[in-house]
């Protein structure tokens, strides 16, 4: 399991022995969940940092009308979830997490992250430093998304995403597929596809599967 933990940014630049010492010192545990089993419920109190080691997890919420919506799906070993609520000191989660398939989750007690053990352990300090970096990256991601969703038109949203992710030569390689990109922009996939094709017809971009070449920077910036 250590090899899977090392894939997590939480254990970035930490040796096997550092990780083992962290787990022992924090009294962390690996918990197995069956398919469809809840890892935490909406309104549960956050008490542990959760790291996916194996399987897949869906994060979602239930509205007062009973409608269930999906916030995120995690299927990569090392991914964290629910950590924002832990560090906000919120009294409860406002969403749930559920195993999509049999899953194994590393659970690190909250107290270990807030209270130094007194030994001034280097691995403890490194873990907290990594956690701060993760939270900073999430804040940066949300700030960029806010810039996009605040755009008035879909074309402006697309232009913002392309400009944020372009290389100096105007090439953009998107890590998201069309469905994920549409969700990121809070729009429908067909609407996104139509607007991309219009932008290509207007000579602003050239589409090559997941790669997009910006042809006219001025037109893109002035959308």
Rosetta constraint file for C-alpha pairs under 8 A:
AtomPair CA 1 CA 5 HARMONIC 6.33 0.50
AtomPair CA 1 CA 53 HARMONIC 7.44 0.50
AtomPair CA 2 CA 6 HARMONIC 6.21 0.50
AtomPair CA 2 CA 16 HARMONIC 6.68 0.50
AtomPair CA 2 CA 19 HARMONIC 7.43 0.50
AtomPair CA 2 CA 20 HARMONIC 7.83 0.50
AtomPair CA 3 CA 7 HARMONIC 6.98 0.50
AtomPair CA 4 CA 8 HARMONIC 7.45 0.50
AtomPair CA 4 CA 53 HARMONIC 6.02 0.50
AtomPair CA 4 CA 77 HARMONIC 5.92 0.50
AtomPair CA 4 CA 78 HARMONIC 6.44 0.50
AtomPair CA 5 CA 11 HARMONIC 6.86 0.50
AtomPair CA 5 CA 53 HARMONIC 6.69 0.50
AtomPair CA 5 CA 77 HARMONIC 7.27 0.50
AtomPair CA 5 CA 78 HARMONIC 5.62 0.50
AtomPair CA 6 CA 11 HARMONIC 5.61 0.50
AtomPair CA 6 CA 12 HARMONIC 6.79 0.50
AtomPair CA 6 CA 14 HARMONIC 7.64 0.50
AtomPair CA 6 CA 78 HARMONIC 7.27 0.50
AtomPair CA 7 CA 11 HARMONIC 7.52 0.50
AtomPair CA 7 CA 12 HARMONIC 7.81 0.50
AtomPair CA 7 CA 77 HARMONIC 6.54 0.50
AtomPair CA 7 CA 78 HARMONIC 5.18 0.50
AtomPair CA 8 CA 12 HARMONIC 6.78 0.50
AtomPair CA 8 CA 51 HARMONIC 7.92 0.50
AtomPair CA 8 CA 77 HARMONIC 7.03 0.50
AtomPair CA 8 CA 78 HARMONIC 3.72 0.50
AtomPair CA 8 CA 79 HARMONIC 6.05 0.50
AtomPair CA 8 CA 80 HARMONIC 7.86 0.50
AtomPair CA 9 CA 78 HARMONIC 7.15 0.50
AtomPair CA 9 CA 79 HARMONIC 7.99 0.50
AtomPair CA 9 CA 130 HARMONIC 6.74 0.50
AtomPair CA 9 CA 134 HARMONIC 7.14 0.50
AtomPair CA 10 CA 78 HARMONIC 7.87 0.50
AtomPair CA 10 CA 127 HARMONIC 6.28 0.50
AtomPair CA 10 CA 130 HARMONIC 5.31 0.50
AtomPair CA 10 CA 131 HARMONIC 5.84 0.50
AtomPair CA 10 CA 134 HARMONIC 7.43 0.50
AtomPair CA 11 CA 19 HARMONIC 7.06 0.50
AtomPair CA 11 CA 127 HARMONIC 6.37 0.50
AtomPair CA 11 CA 130 HARMONIC 6.98 0.50
AtomPair CA 12 CA 130 HARMONIC 6.72 0.50
AtomPair CA 14 CA 18 HARMONIC 5.84 0.50
AtomPair CA 14 CA 19 HARMONIC 6.48 0.50
AtomPair CA 14 CA 123 HARMONIC 7.25 0.50
AtomPair CA 14 CA 126 HARMONIC 7.66 0.50
AtomPair CA 15 CA 19 HARMONIC 6.31 0.50
AtomPair CA 16 CA 20 HARMONIC 6.17 0.50
AtomPair CA 17 CA 21 HARMONIC 6.02 0.50
AtomPair CA 18 CA 22 HARMONIC 6.14 0.50
AtomPair CA 18 CA 123 HARMONIC 5.49 0.50
AtomPair CA 19 CA 23 HARMONIC 6.24 0.50
AtomPair CA 19 CA 123 HARMONIC 7.47 0.50
AtomPair CA 20 CA 24 HARMONIC 6.21 0.50
AtomPair CA 21 CA 25 HARMONIC 5.87 0.50
AtomPair CA 21 CA 123 HARMONIC 7.69 0.50
AtomPair CA 22 CA 26 HARMONIC 5.88 0.50
AtomPair CA 22 CA 123 HARMONIC 6.67 0.50
AtomPair CA 22 CA 124 HARMONIC 6.58 0.50
AtomPair CA 23 CA 27 HARMONIC 5.79 0.50
AtomPair CA 23 CA 28 HARMONIC 5.07 0.50
AtomPair CA 23 CA 29 HARMONIC 7.56 0.50
AtomPair CA 23 CA 108 HARMONIC 7.64 0.50
AtomPair CA 24 CA 28 HARMONIC 6.71 0.50
AtomPair CA 25 CA 117 HARMONIC 7.95 0.50
AtomPair CA 26 CA 108 HARMONIC 6.65 0.50
AtomPair CA 26 CA 109 HARMONIC 6.61 0.50
AtomPair CA 26 CA 112 HARMONIC 5.48 0.50
AtomPair CA 27 CA 108 HARMONIC 7.32 0.50
AtomPair CA 27 CA 109 HARMONIC 7.35 0.50
AtomPair CA 28 CA 106 HARMONIC 7.08 0.50
AtomPair CA 28 CA 107 HARMONIC 5.60 0.50
AtomPair CA 28 CA 108 HARMONIC 4.64 0.50
AtomPair CA 28 CA 109 HARMONIC 6.38 0.50
AtomPair CA 29 CA 106 HARMONIC 5.88 0.50
AtomPair CA 29 CA 107 HARMONIC 5.46 0.50
AtomPair CA 29 CA 108 HARMONIC 6.94 0.50
AtomPair CA 30 CA 104 HARMONIC 6.48 0.50
AtomPair CA 30 CA 105 HARMONIC 5.51 0.50
AtomPair CA 30 CA 106 HARMONIC 4.45 0.50
AtomPair CA 30 CA 107 HARMONIC 6.15 0.50
AtomPair CA 31 CA 104 HARMONIC 5.61 0.50
AtomPair CA 31 CA 105 HARMONIC 5.29 0.50
AtomPair CA 31 CA 106 HARMONIC 6.44 0.50
AtomPair CA 31 CA 107 HARMONIC 7.26 0.50
AtomPair CA 32 CA 102 HARMONIC 7.36 0.50
AtomPair CA 32 CA 103 HARMONIC 5.77 0.50
AtomPair CA 32 CA 104 HARMONIC 4.44 0.50
AtomPair CA 32 CA 105 HARMONIC 6.43 0.50
AtomPair CA 33 CA 37 HARMONIC 6.01 0.50
AtomPair CA 33 CA 38 HARMONIC 7.84 0.50
AtomPair CA 33 CA 39 HARMONIC 7.35 0.50
AtomPair CA 33 CA 99 HARMONIC 6.58 0.50
AtomPair CA 33 CA 102 HARMONIC 5.62 0.50
AtomPair CA 33 CA 103 HARMONIC 5.18 0.50
AtomPair CA 33 CA 104 HARMONIC 6.22 0.50
AtomPair CA 33 CA 105 HARMONIC 7.90 0.50
AtomPair CA 34 CA 99 HARMONIC 6.74 0.50
AtomPair CA 34 CA 101 HARMONIC 6.69 0.50
AtomPair CA 34 CA 102 HARMONIC 4.47 0.50
AtomPair CA 34 CA 103 HARMONIC 6.57 0.50
AtomPair CA 35 CA 99 HARMONIC 5.34 0.50
AtomPair CA 35 CA 100 HARMONIC 5.40 0.50
AtomPair CA 35 CA 101 HARMONIC 4.26 0.50
AtomPair CA 35 CA 102 HARMONIC 4.69 0.50
AtomPair CA 35 CA 103 HARMONIC 7.43 0.50
AtomPair CA 36 CA 98 HARMONIC 5.91 0.50
AtomPair CA 36 CA 99 HARMONIC 5.10 0.50
AtomPair CA 36 CA 100 HARMONIC 5.57 0.50
AtomPair CA 36 CA 101 HARMONIC 6.89 0.50
AtomPair CA 37 CA 98 HARMONIC 5.72 0.50
AtomPair CA 37 CA 99 HARMONIC 5.56 0.50
AtomPair CA 38 CA 96 HARMONIC 7.46 0.50
AtomPair CA 38 CA 97 HARMONIC 5.97 0.50
AtomPair CA 38 CA 98 HARMONIC 4.30 0.50
AtomPair CA 38 CA 99 HARMONIC 6.38 0.50
AtomPair CA 39 CA 96 HARMONIC 7.59 0.50
AtomPair CA 39 CA 97 HARMONIC 5.35 0.50
AtomPair CA 39 CA 98 HARMONIC 5.38 0.50
AtomPair CA 39 CA 99 HARMONIC 6.92 0.50
AtomPair CA 40 CA 44 HARMONIC 6.43 0.50
AtomPair CA 40 CA 96 HARMONIC 5.59 0.50
AtomPair CA 40 CA 97 HARMONIC 5.43 0.50
AtomPair CA 40 CA 98 HARMONIC 7.22 0.50
AtomPair CA 41 CA 93 HARMONIC 7.44 0.50
AtomPair CA 41 CA 95 HARMONIC 6.90 0.50
AtomPair CA 41 CA 96 HARMONIC 4.52 0.50
AtomPair CA 41 CA 97 HARMONIC 6.64 0.50
AtomPair CA 42 CA 61 HARMONIC 6.98 0.50
AtomPair CA 42 CA 62 HARMONIC 7.87 0.50
AtomPair CA 42 CA 92 HARMONIC 7.43 0.50
AtomPair CA 42 CA 93 HARMONIC 5.37 0.50
AtomPair CA 42 CA 94 HARMONIC 5.30 0.50
AtomPair CA 42 CA 95 HARMONIC 4.54 0.50
AtomPair CA 42 CA 96 HARMONIC 4.60 0.50
AtomPair CA 43 CA 92 HARMONIC 4.67 0.50
AtomPair CA 43 CA 93 HARMONIC 4.89 0.50
AtomPair CA 43 CA 94 HARMONIC 5.88 0.50
AtomPair CA 43 CA 95 HARMONIC 7.31 0.50
AtomPair CA 44 CA 92 HARMONIC 5.12 0.50
AtomPair CA 44 CA 93 HARMONIC 5.66 0.50
AtomPair CA 45 CA 90 HARMONIC 7.81 0.50
AtomPair CA 45 CA 91 HARMONIC 5.60 0.50
AtomPair CA 45 CA 92 HARMONIC 4.29 0.50
AtomPair CA 45 CA 93 HARMONIC 6.33 0.50
AtomPair CA 46 CA 82 HARMONIC 7.86 0.50
AtomPair CA 46 CA 85 HARMONIC 6.59 0.50
AtomPair CA 46 CA 86 HARMONIC 5.47 0.50
AtomPair CA 46 CA 90 HARMONIC 7.49 0.50
AtomPair CA 46 CA 91 HARMONIC 7.13 0.50
AtomPair CA 46 CA 92 HARMONIC 6.08 0.50
AtomPair CA 46 CA 93 HARMONIC 6.55 0.50
AtomPair CA 47 CA 86 HARMONIC 6.78 0.50
AtomPair CA 47 CA 109 HARMONIC 6.33 0.50
AtomPair CA 47 CA 110 HARMONIC 5.52 0.50
AtomPair CA 48 CA 86 HARMONIC 7.21 0.50
AtomPair CA 48 CA 107 HARMONIC 5.73 0.50
AtomPair CA 48 CA 108 HARMONIC 5.22 0.50
AtomPair CA 48 CA 109 HARMONIC 4.43 0.50
AtomPair CA 48 CA 110 HARMONIC 4.90 0.50
AtomPair CA 49 CA 80 HARMONIC 7.66 0.50
AtomPair CA 49 CA 81 HARMONIC 7.73 0.50
AtomPair CA 49 CA 82 HARMONIC 7.25 0.50
AtomPair CA 49 CA 83 HARMONIC 5.82 0.50
AtomPair CA 49 CA 86 HARMONIC 7.11 0.50
AtomPair CA 49 CA 106 HARMONIC 7.95 0.50
AtomPair CA 49 CA 107 HARMONIC 5.60 0.50
AtomPair CA 49 CA 108 HARMONIC 4.93 0.50
AtomPair CA 49 CA 109 HARMONIC 6.32 0.50
AtomPair CA 49 CA 110 HARMONIC 6.32 0.50
AtomPair CA 50 CA 80 HARMONIC 5.76 0.50
AtomPair CA 50 CA 81 HARMONIC 5.89 0.50
AtomPair CA 50 CA 82 HARMONIC 6.88 0.50
AtomPair CA 50 CA 83 HARMONIC 7.09 0.50
AtomPair CA 50 CA 105 HARMONIC 6.40 0.50
AtomPair CA 50 CA 106 HARMONIC 5.74 0.50
AtomPair CA 50 CA 107 HARMONIC 4.88 0.50
AtomPair CA 50 CA 108 HARMONIC 6.60 0.50
AtomPair CA 51 CA 77 HARMONIC 7.92 0.50
AtomPair CA 51 CA 78 HARMONIC 5.81 0.50
AtomPair CA 51 CA 79 HARMONIC 5.65 0.50
AtomPair CA 51 CA 80 HARMONIC 4.56 0.50
AtomPair CA 51 CA 81 HARMONIC 6.69 0.50
AtomPair CA 51 CA 105 HARMONIC 5.56 0.50
AtomPair CA 51 CA 106 HARMONIC 4.98 0.50
AtomPair CA 51 CA 107 HARMONIC 6.60 0.50
AtomPair CA 52 CA 56 HARMONIC 7.63 0.50
AtomPair CA 52 CA 57 HARMONIC 7.88 0.50
AtomPair CA 52 CA 74 HARMONIC 7.84 0.50
AtomPair CA 52 CA 75 HARMONIC 7.76 0.50
AtomPair CA 52 CA 76 HARMONIC 7.30 0.50
AtomPair CA 52 CA 77 HARMONIC 5.46 0.50
AtomPair CA 52 CA 78 HARMONIC 5.41 0.50
AtomPair CA 52 CA 79 HARMONIC 5.39 0.50
AtomPair CA 52 CA 80 HARMONIC 6.34 0.50
AtomPair CA 52 CA 81 HARMONIC 7.94 0.50
AtomPair CA 52 CA 103 HARMONIC 7.64 0.50
AtomPair CA 52 CA 104 HARMONIC 6.43 0.50
AtomPair CA 52 CA 105 HARMONIC 4.80 0.50
AtomPair CA 52 CA 106 HARMONIC 6.42 0.50
AtomPair CA 53 CA 76 HARMONIC 7.78 0.50
AtomPair CA 53 CA 77 HARMONIC 4.59 0.50
AtomPair CA 53 CA 78 HARMONIC 5.75 0.50
AtomPair CA 53 CA 79 HARMONIC 7.78 0.50
AtomPair CA 53 CA 103 HARMONIC 7.45 0.50
AtomPair CA 53 CA 104 HARMONIC 5.48 0.50
AtomPair CA 53 CA 105 HARMONIC 5.55 0.50
AtomPair CA 53 CA 106 HARMONIC 6.66 0.50
AtomPair CA 54 CA 75 HARMONIC 7.72 0.50
AtomPair CA 54 CA 76 HARMONIC 7.71 0.50
AtomPair CA 54 CA 77 HARMONIC 5.82 0.50
AtomPair CA 54 CA 102 HARMONIC 7.93 0.50
AtomPair CA 54 CA 103 HARMONIC 5.16 0.50
AtomPair CA 54 CA 104 HARMONIC 5.02 0.50
AtomPair CA 54 CA 105 HARMONIC 7.14 0.50
AtomPair CA 55 CA 75 HARMONIC 6.19 0.50
AtomPair CA 55 CA 76 HARMONIC 8.00 0.50
AtomPair CA 55 CA 77 HARMONIC 7.90 0.50
AtomPair CA 55 CA 99 HARMONIC 7.58 0.50
AtomPair CA 55 CA 100 HARMONIC 7.55 0.50
AtomPair CA 55 CA 101 HARMONIC 5.78 0.50
AtomPair CA 55 CA 102 HARMONIC 5.70 0.50
AtomPair CA 55 CA 103 HARMONIC 4.18 0.50
AtomPair CA 55 CA 104 HARMONIC 6.61 0.50
AtomPair CA 56 CA 73 HARMONIC 7.30 0.50
AtomPair CA 56 CA 74 HARMONIC 5.54 0.50
AtomPair CA 56 CA 75 HARMONIC 4.28 0.50
AtomPair CA 56 CA 76 HARMONIC 7.48 0.50
AtomPair CA 56 CA 99 HARMONIC 5.99 0.50
AtomPair CA 56 CA 100 HARMONIC 5.43 0.50
AtomPair CA 56 CA 101 HARMONIC 5.84 0.50
AtomPair CA 56 CA 102 HARMONIC 7.49 0.50
AtomPair CA 56 CA 103 HARMONIC 6.18 0.50
AtomPair CA 57 CA 73 HARMONIC 5.85 0.50
AtomPair CA 57 CA 74 HARMONIC 5.15 0.50
AtomPair CA 57 CA 75 HARMONIC 6.48 0.50
AtomPair CA 57 CA 97 HARMONIC 6.58 0.50
AtomPair CA 57 CA 98 HARMONIC 5.53 0.50
AtomPair CA 57 CA 99 HARMONIC 4.50 0.50
AtomPair CA 57 CA 100 HARMONIC 5.31 0.50
AtomPair CA 57 CA 101 HARMONIC 7.52 0.50
AtomPair CA 57 CA 103 HARMONIC 7.53 0.50
AtomPair CA 58 CA 70 HARMONIC 7.07 0.50
AtomPair CA 58 CA 71 HARMONIC 7.71 0.50
AtomPair CA 58 CA 72 HARMONIC 5.95 0.50
AtomPair CA 58 CA 73 HARMONIC 4.44 0.50
AtomPair CA 58 CA 74 HARMONIC 6.25 0.50
AtomPair CA 58 CA 97 HARMONIC 5.71 0.50
AtomPair CA 58 CA 98 HARMONIC 5.40 0.50
AtomPair CA 58 CA 99 HARMONIC 6.42 0.50
AtomPair CA 58 CA 100 HARMONIC 6.34 0.50
AtomPair CA 59 CA 70 HARMONIC 6.04 0.50
AtomPair CA 59 CA 71 HARMONIC 5.45 0.50
AtomPair CA 59 CA 72 HARMONIC 5.14 0.50
AtomPair CA 59 CA 73 HARMONIC 6.17 0.50
AtomPair CA 59 CA 95 HARMONIC 6.85 0.50
AtomPair CA 59 CA 96 HARMONIC 5.73 0.50
AtomPair CA 59 CA 97 HARMONIC 4.48 0.50
AtomPair CA 59 CA 98 HARMONIC 6.57 0.50
AtomPair CA 60 CA 68 HARMONIC 7.00 0.50
AtomPair CA 60 CA 69 HARMONIC 5.48 0.50
AtomPair CA 60 CA 70 HARMONIC 4.16 0.50
AtomPair CA 60 CA 71 HARMONIC 4.74 0.50
AtomPair CA 60 CA 72 HARMONIC 6.81 0.50
AtomPair CA 60 CA 95 HARMONIC 5.42 0.50
AtomPair CA 60 CA 96 HARMONIC 5.50 0.50
AtomPair CA 60 CA 97 HARMONIC 6.57 0.50
AtomPair CA 61 CA 68 HARMONIC 5.78 0.50
AtomPair CA 61 CA 69 HARMONIC 5.59 0.50
AtomPair CA 61 CA 70 HARMONIC 6.68 0.50
AtomPair CA 61 CA 71 HARMONIC 7.32 0.50
AtomPair CA 61 CA 94 HARMONIC 6.91 0.50
AtomPair CA 61 CA 95 HARMONIC 4.34 0.50
AtomPair CA 61 CA 96 HARMONIC 5.84 0.50
AtomPair CA 62 CA 66 HARMONIC 5.76 0.50
AtomPair CA 62 CA 67 HARMONIC 5.58 0.50
AtomPair CA 62 CA 68 HARMONIC 4.50 0.50
AtomPair CA 62 CA 69 HARMONIC 6.51 0.50
AtomPair CA 62 CA 95 HARMONIC 7.24 0.50
AtomPair CA 63 CA 67 HARMONIC 5.25 0.50
AtomPair CA 63 CA 68 HARMONIC 6.47 0.50
AtomPair CA 74 CA 79 HARMONIC 6.89 0.50
AtomPair CA 75 CA 79 HARMONIC 7.79 0.50
AtomPair CA 82 CA 86 HARMONIC 6.90 0.50
AtomPair CA 82 CA 93 HARMONIC 7.79 0.50
AtomPair CA 83 CA 87 HARMONIC 6.52 0.50
AtomPair CA 84 CA 88 HARMONIC 6.09 0.50
AtomPair CA 84 CA 135 HARMONIC 7.59 0.50
AtomPair CA 85 CA 89 HARMONIC 6.29 0.50
AtomPair CA 85 CA 90 HARMONIC 5.57 0.50
AtomPair CA 85 CA 92 HARMONIC 7.56 0.50
AtomPair CA 85 CA 93 HARMONIC 6.49 0.50
AtomPair CA 86 CA 90 HARMONIC 6.77 0.50
AtomPair CA 86 CA 110 HARMONIC 7.23 0.50
AtomPair CA 99 CA 103 HARMONIC 6.12 0.50
AtomPair CA 108 CA 112 HARMONIC 7.41 0.50
AtomPair CA 109 CA 113 HARMONIC 7.52 0.50
AtomPair CA 110 CA 114 HARMONIC 6.66 0.50
AtomPair CA 111 CA 115 HARMONIC 5.69 0.50
AtomPair CA 112 CA 116 HARMONIC 6.80 0.50
AtomPair CA 112 CA 117 HARMONIC 7.54 0.50
AtomPair CA 113 CA 128 HARMONIC 6.45 0.50
AtomPair CA 116 CA 120 HARMONIC 7.08 0.50
AtomPair CA 116 CA 124 HARMONIC 7.45 0.50
AtomPair CA 117 CA 121 HARMONIC 7.68 0.50
AtomPair CA 120 CA 124 HARMONIC 7.56 0.50
AtomPair CA 120 CA 125 HARMONIC 7.64 0.50
AtomPair CA 121 CA 125 HARMONIC 6.52 0.50
AtomPair CA 122 CA 126 HARMONIC 6.16 0.50
AtomPair CA 123 CA 127 HARMONIC 6.09 0.50
AtomPair CA 124 CA 128 HARMONIC 6.41 0.50
AtomPair CA 125 CA 129 HARMONIC 6.16 0.50
AtomPair CA 126 CA 130 HARMONIC 6.11 0.50
AtomPair CA 127 CA 131 HARMONIC 6.22 0.50
AtomPair CA 128 CA 132 HARMONIC 6.26 0.50
AtomPair CA 129 CA 133 HARMONIC 6.35 0.50
AtomPair CA 130 CA 134 HARMONIC 6.27 0.50
AtomPair CA 131 CA 135 HARMONIC 6.32 0.50
AtomPair CA 132 CA 136 HARMONIC 6.13 0.50
AtomPair CA 133 CA 137 HARMONIC 6.16 0.50
AtomPair CA 134 CA 138 HARMONIC 6.28 0.50
AtomPair CA 135 CA 139 HARMONIC 6.21 0.50
AtomPair CA 136 CA 140 HARMONIC 6.20 0.50
AtomPair CA 137 CA 141 HARMONIC 6.14 0.50
AtomPair CA 138 CA 142 HARMONIC 6.18 0.50
AtomPair CA 139 CA 143 HARMONIC 6.13 0.50
AtomPair CA 140 CA 144 HARMONIC 6.28 0.50
AtomPair CA 141 CA 145 HARMONIC 6.23 0.50
AtomPair CA 142 CA 146 HARMONIC 6.05 0.50
AtomPair CA 143 CA 147 HARMONIC 6.40 0.50
AtomPair CA 144 CA 148 HARMONIC 6.51 0.50
AtomPair CA 145 CA 149 HARMONIC 6.19 0.50
AtomPair CA 145 CA 184 HARMONIC 7.47 0.50
AtomPair CA 145 CA 185 HARMONIC 7.82 0.50
AtomPair CA 146 CA 150 HARMONIC 5.98 0.50
AtomPair CA 147 CA 151 HARMONIC 6.86 0.50
AtomPair CA 147 CA 160 HARMONIC 7.93 0.50
AtomPair CA 148 CA 156 HARMONIC 7.91 0.50
AtomPair CA 148 CA 157 HARMONIC 5.12 0.50
AtomPair CA 148 CA 160 HARMONIC 6.20 0.50
AtomPair CA 148 CA 161 HARMONIC 7.05 0.50
AtomPair CA 148 CA 185 HARMONIC 6.87 0.50
AtomPair CA 149 CA 157 HARMONIC 6.72 0.50
AtomPair CA 149 CA 185 HARMONIC 6.03 0.50
AtomPair CA 149 CA 186 HARMONIC 7.11 0.50
AtomPair CA 151 CA 156 HARMONIC 5.86 0.50
AtomPair CA 151 CA 157 HARMONIC 5.67 0.50
AtomPair CA 152 CA 156 HARMONIC 6.81 0.50
AtomPair CA 152 CA 157 HARMONIC 7.80 0.50
AtomPair CA 153 CA 157 HARMONIC 6.46 0.50
AtomPair CA 154 CA 158 HARMONIC 6.24 0.50
AtomPair CA 154 CA 187 HARMONIC 7.92 0.50
AtomPair CA 154 CA 192 HARMONIC 7.55 0.50
AtomPair CA 154 CA 195 HARMONIC 7.52 0.50
AtomPair CA 155 CA 159 HARMONIC 6.08 0.50
AtomPair CA 155 CA 195 HARMONIC 6.65 0.50
AtomPair CA 155 CA 223 HARMONIC 6.92 0.50
AtomPair CA 156 CA 160 HARMONIC 6.12 0.50
AtomPair CA 156 CA 223 HARMONIC 5.64 0.50
AtomPair CA 157 CA 161 HARMONIC 6.35 0.50
AtomPair CA 157 CA 185 HARMONIC 6.86 0.50
AtomPair CA 158 CA 162 HARMONIC 6.19 0.50
AtomPair CA 158 CA 196 HARMONIC 7.96 0.50
AtomPair CA 159 CA 163 HARMONIC 6.06 0.50
AtomPair CA 159 CA 220 HARMONIC 5.71 0.50
AtomPair CA 159 CA 221 HARMONIC 6.95 0.50
AtomPair CA 159 CA 223 HARMONIC 7.17 0.50
AtomPair CA 160 CA 164 HARMONIC 6.05 0.50
AtomPair CA 161 CA 165 HARMONIC 6.27 0.50
AtomPair CA 162 CA 166 HARMONIC 5.81 0.50
AtomPair CA 162 CA 172 HARMONIC 6.51 0.50
AtomPair CA 162 CA 214 HARMONIC 7.99 0.50
AtomPair CA 163 CA 221 HARMONIC 7.90 0.50
AtomPair CA 165 CA 172 HARMONIC 5.96 0.50
AtomPair CA 165 CA 173 HARMONIC 7.56 0.50
AtomPair CA 165 CA 174 HARMONIC 7.71 0.50
AtomPair CA 166 CA 170 HARMONIC 5.38 0.50
AtomPair CA 166 CA 171 HARMONIC 5.44 0.50
AtomPair CA 166 CA 172 HARMONIC 4.62 0.50
AtomPair CA 166 CA 173 HARMONIC 7.66 0.50
AtomPair CA 167 CA 171 HARMONIC 5.38 0.50
AtomPair CA 167 CA 172 HARMONIC 6.44 0.50
AtomPair CA 170 CA 213 HARMONIC 5.73 0.50
AtomPair CA 170 CA 214 HARMONIC 4.90 0.50
AtomPair CA 170 CA 215 HARMONIC 7.34 0.50
AtomPair CA 170 CA 217 HARMONIC 7.89 0.50
AtomPair CA 171 CA 211 HARMONIC 7.15 0.50
AtomPair CA 171 CA 212 HARMONIC 5.98 0.50
AtomPair CA 171 CA 213 HARMONIC 4.59 0.50
AtomPair CA 171 CA 214 HARMONIC 6.23 0.50
AtomPair CA 172 CA 211 HARMONIC 5.63 0.50
AtomPair CA 172 CA 212 HARMONIC 5.03 0.50
AtomPair CA 172 CA 213 HARMONIC 6.10 0.50
AtomPair CA 172 CA 214 HARMONIC 7.59 0.50
AtomPair CA 173 CA 210 HARMONIC 6.08 0.50
AtomPair CA 173 CA 211 HARMONIC 4.63 0.50
AtomPair CA 173 CA 212 HARMONIC 6.53 0.50
AtomPair CA 174 CA 210 HARMONIC 5.76 0.50
AtomPair CA 174 CA 211 HARMONIC 6.45 0.50
AtomPair CA 175 CA 210 HARMONIC 7.89 0.50
AtomPair CA 176 CA 180 HARMONIC 5.51 0.50
AtomPair CA 176 CA 181 HARMONIC 5.69 0.50
AtomPair CA 177 CA 181 HARMONIC 6.03 0.50
AtomPair CA 177 CA 210 HARMONIC 7.16 0.50
AtomPair CA 178 CA 182 HARMONIC 6.00 0.50
AtomPair CA 178 CA 189 HARMONIC 6.39 0.50
AtomPair CA 178 CA 192 HARMONIC 7.72 0.50
AtomPair CA 178 CA 193 HARMONIC 7.61 0.50
AtomPair CA 179 CA 183 HARMONIC 6.27 0.50
AtomPair CA 179 CA 189 HARMONIC 5.58 0.50
AtomPair CA 180 CA 184 HARMONIC 6.12 0.50
AtomPair CA 181 CA 185 HARMONIC 6.31 0.50
AtomPair CA 182 CA 186 HARMONIC 6.07 0.50
AtomPair CA 182 CA 187 HARMONIC 5.14 0.50
AtomPair CA 182 CA 188 HARMONIC 5.69 0.50
AtomPair CA 182 CA 189 HARMONIC 5.16 0.50
AtomPair CA 182 CA 192 HARMONIC 6.18 0.50
AtomPair CA 183 CA 187 HARMONIC 6.02 0.50
AtomPair CA 183 CA 188 HARMONIC 7.14 0.50
AtomPair CA 183 CA 189 HARMONIC 7.76 0.50
AtomPair CA 187 CA 191 HARMONIC 6.94 0.50
AtomPair CA 187 CA 192 HARMONIC 6.98 0.50
AtomPair CA 188 CA 192 HARMONIC 6.38 0.50
AtomPair CA 189 CA 193 HARMONIC 6.19 0.50
AtomPair CA 190 CA 194 HARMONIC 6.13 0.50
AtomPair CA 191 CA 195 HARMONIC 6.24 0.50
AtomPair CA 192 CA 196 HARMONIC 6.18 0.50
AtomPair CA 193 CA 197 HARMONIC 6.27 0.50
AtomPair CA 194 CA 198 HARMONIC 6.26 0.50
AtomPair CA 195 CA 199 HARMONIC 6.17 0.50
AtomPair CA 196 CA 200 HARMONIC 6.26 0.50
AtomPair CA 197 CA 201 HARMONIC 6.16 0.50
AtomPair CA 198 CA 202 HARMONIC 6.11 0.50
AtomPair CA 199 CA 203 HARMONIC 6.44 0.50
AtomPair CA 199 CA 204 HARMONIC 5.47 0.50
AtomPair CA 199 CA 205 HARMONIC 6.08 0.50
AtomPair CA 200 CA 204 HARMONIC 5.70 0.50
AtomPair CA 200 CA 205 HARMONIC 4.85 0.50
AtomPair CA 200 CA 206 HARMONIC 5.47 0.50
AtomPair CA 200 CA 207 HARMONIC 7.02 0.50
AtomPair CA 203 CA 215 HARMONIC 6.69 0.50
AtomPair CA 203 CA 216 HARMONIC 7.01 0.50
AtomPair CA 204 CA 214 HARMONIC 6.34 0.50
AtomPair CA 204 CA 215 HARMONIC 5.19 0.50
AtomPair CA 204 CA 216 HARMONIC 4.79 0.50
AtomPair CA 204 CA 217 HARMONIC 7.43 0.50
AtomPair CA 204 CA 219 HARMONIC 6.47 0.50
AtomPair CA 204 CA 220 HARMONIC 6.50 0.50
AtomPair CA 205 CA 212 HARMONIC 6.66 0.50
AtomPair CA 205 CA 213 HARMONIC 5.57 0.50
AtomPair CA 205 CA 214 HARMONIC 4.55 0.50
AtomPair CA 205 CA 215 HARMONIC 4.94 0.50
AtomPair CA 205 CA 216 HARMONIC 6.82 0.50
AtomPair CA 206 CA 212 HARMONIC 5.68 0.50
AtomPair CA 206 CA 213 HARMONIC 5.05 0.50
AtomPair CA 206 CA 214 HARMONIC 6.52 0.50
AtomPair CA 206 CA 215 HARMONIC 6.72 0.50
AtomPair CA 207 CA 211 HARMONIC 6.29 0.50
AtomPair CA 207 CA 212 HARMONIC 4.64 0.50
AtomPair CA 207 CA 213 HARMONIC 6.49 0.50
AtomPair CA 208 CA 212 HARMONIC 5.76 0.50
AtomPair CA 208 CA 213 HARMONIC 7.78 0.50
AtomPair CA 216 CA 220 HARMONIC 6.34 0.50
AtomPair CA 217 CA 221 HARMONIC 6.08 0.50
AtomPair CA 218 CA 222 HARMONIC 6.13 0.50
AtomPair CA 219 CA 223 HARMONIC 6.35 0.50
